[in-house]
Amino acid sequence: EHCVASYAWSCARGTASIWSLRRREGEGPDAQAFTPLLTIEVDPRTRRVVQARRKRNAYPDAATTALLQRW
């Protein structure tokens, strides 16, 4: 529920890279459910995060910011 589709052309040209940070639900290696936490835009030239948003373009909260920093 955000505008990530508008970045398709930038990704195709190689000027943006879009990632999804998700949390695995359940336990063990067979856990199949994932909860989306953030959609992340990375500049492929610098490998830096340009922006990160939660559902409906909300800014990351403290917990998801900490996960993004670890990533």
Helices and strands as residue ranges (DSSP letters): G 4-7, H 8-13, E 17-24, E 34-43, E 48-53, G 55-57, H 62-70
